[in-house]
Amino acid sequence: MSAPTGGLAPAELLQVAGDLVEWVGGRVGYLALGRTCVSVHVDSKADAEHLARLLSLGEVTEYPPEDHARGFTVWSSMSGVEPRFAVHYSGELVRPVRAFPPTEPWWGDLDRPSDGAEAA
């Protein structure tokens, strides 16, 4: 199977989805896969925040309840990043809800000499 443009191969997406389910001990309501996205629906606030933190999901959107639907919260990756990840939770949350934006990896400086001299 070949990878769709801008995404992972289907087998790779399935592997990533399996890893996400494993990271929360299988406590997933359901999982949705697209060609360039993985969406996880969890039943626990702790699991939602755990996945959001591990995936560095920097956008959080709250959808208030309406007459015909209960409210829910979605943590998602920044646009332009593929595959795109989203974590959905529809239970009660303590406000404010935190986002977990990506940070500069600590290993990014390893290839750059700190004072211009090469290491021995």
Secondary structure per residue as TSV (DSSP state, phi and psi in degrees):
chain	resnum	aa	ss	phi	psi
A	1	M	-	360.0	136.0
A	2	S	-	-97.2	156.3
A	3	A	-	-76.1	134.9
A	4	P	-	-66.1	155.8
A	5	T	T	-55.2	125.8
A	6	G	T	78.3	8.5
A	7	G	S	-137.6	-172.2
A	8	L	-	-92.6	160.7
A	9	A	-	-64.9	151.0
A	10	P	H	-53.2	-40.0
A	11	A	H	-64.0	-36.2
A	12	E	H	-68.4	-40.8
A	13	L	H	-61.8	-39.9
A	14	L	H	-64.1	-39.6
A	15	Q	H	-63.8	-44.5
A	16	V	H	-61.6	-44.9
A	17	A	H	-59.8	-42.4
A	18	G	H	-62.4	-39.3
A	19	D	H	-62.9	-43.1
A	20	L	H	-61.4	-43.4
A	21	V	H	-62.2	-41.6
A	22	E	H	-64.5	-38.6
A	23	W	H	-60.4	-24.4
A	24	V	T	-112.5	24.2
A	25	G	T	63.1	27.8
A	26	G	T	82.0	1.6
A	27	R	-	-83.0	69.4
A	28	V	E	-123.8	129.6
A	29	G	E	-66.5	-52.5
A	30	Y	E	-163.3	168.1
A	31	L	E	-132.2	137.0
A	32	A	E	-120.2	132.8
A	33	L	E	-118.6	136.4
A	34	G	-	-121.7	-179.0
A	35	R	S	-64.7	-29.5
A	36	T	S	-131.9	20.5
A	37	C	E	-148.6	154.0
A	38	V	E	-130.5	124.0
A	39	S	E	-122.5	123.5
A	40	V	E	-114.1	130.6
A	41	H	E	-111.2	114.1
A	42	V	E	-113.1	161.0
A	43	D	S	-104.5	-0.8
A	44	S	-	-125.6	135.5
A	45	K	H	-60.4	-42.1
A	46	A	H	-60.3	-42.7
A	47	D	H	-66.4	-39.3
A	48	A	H	-62.2	-48.5
A	49	E	H	-68.5	-34.4
A	50	H	H	-62.0	-48.7
A	51	L	H	-65.5	-41.3
A	52	A	H	-60.7	-39.6
A	53	R	H	-68.9	-46.5
A	54	L	H	-62.6	-34.6
A	55	L	T	-92.1	-0.3
A	56	S	T	52.8	52.9
A	57	L	-	-82.8	107.1
A	58	G	-	-90.3	-3.0
A	59	E	E	-118.1	132.7
A	60	V	E	-131.2	133.3
A	61	T	E	-129.7	130.6
A	62	E	E	-105.8	133.9
A	63	Y	E	-113.7	111.6
A	64	P	-	-68.8	156.8
A	65	P	-	-65.6	149.9
A	66	E	B	-127.3	175.2
A	67	D	T	-57.6	-34.8
A	68	H	T	-102.8	-2.5
A	69	A	B	-153.8	147.3
A	70	R	-	-81.4	159.3
A	71	G	-	-75.3	163.6
A	72	F	E	-156.8	166.0
A	73	T	E	-124.9	141.7
A	74	V	E	-128.3	125.5
A	75	W	E	-98.7	135.2
A	76	S	E	-142.6	158.5
A	77	S	-	-75.5	161.5
A	78	M	-	-64.9	147.1
A	79	S	T	-64.4	148.1
A	80	G	T	93.1	-10.8
A	81	V	-	-96.2	127.9
A	82	E	S	-128.9	138.5
A	83	P	S	-71.7	153.5
A	84	R	E	-87.3	135.8
A	85	F	E	-113.8	146.6
A	86	A	E	-144.1	140.3
A	87	V	E	-120.9	126.0
A	88	H	E	-110.9	137.6
A	89	Y	E	-142.1	131.8
A	90	S	-	-116.0	15.3
A	91	G	S	-93.6	-173.9
A	92	E	-	-72.5	138.2
A	93	L	-	-123.4	147.2
A	94	V	-	-82.5	130.4
A	95	R	S	-87.6	151.0
A	96	P	S	-78.4	155.8
A	97	V	-	-85.1	134.5
A	98	R	-	-93.6	143.1
A	99	A	-	-100.9	161.1
A	100	F	-	-127.9	75.3
A	101	P	-	-64.6	150.5
A	102	P	-	-63.5	145.0
A	103	T	-	-115.4	165.1
A	104	E	-	-64.9	126.4
A	105	P	-	-61.9	141.2
A	106	W	G	-62.9	-25.4
A	107	W	G	-84.8	-2.2
A	108	G	G	-63.7	-24.8
A	109	D	G	-89.3	-3.8
A	110	L	T	-64.4	-30.9
A	111	D	T	-87.6	-9.0
A	112	R	S	-101.4	125.1
A	113	P	-	-66.9	140.1
A	114	S	S	-76.1	-32.0
A	115	D	S	-122.4	15.5
A	116	G	S	88.0	-13.5
A	117	A	-	-92.2	143.9
A	118	E	-	-81.6	145.8
A	119	A	-	-71.0	149.4
A	120	A	-	-75.8	360.0
